[in-house]
């Protein structure tokens, strides 16, 4: 039987639960995306983006995304607090599909040289990383906060 959010902890509905969920989503998303972009898929993105890729990222827009996206996961996908981690993962994966799908399909429709392979890989990554960050957020809200 899956442990439910109500079994322990305050859940995302409380301020302490929301802060714990956000912190966990922020760390999980940041670490996983840094590993993905910086190590695992670095060559793929460089090859696919080619000259469009900047030598150094613009840090302000990057920070806005990396601090804002986990907030969206917690505020949009985990409200109200799901009873199970499976529901949290499914909701966050769905939000990831919409968010990354919007970005990638718009680029596919409007940019020369944006490949279907790029869109497919990036959408799949968005679903996976959103689901993982959502699982971390749910777990933190359900277990760290009393």
Secondary structure, DSSP 8 states (H G I E B T S, - for coil): ---BGGGSS--TTSHHHHHHHHHHHHHHHHHHHHHIIIIISHHHHHHHHGGGS-SS--HHHHHHHHHHHHHHIIIIISSS--SBHHHHHHHHHHHHHHHHHHHHHHHHHH-TT--HHHHHHHHHHHHHHHHHHHHHHHHHHHHT--
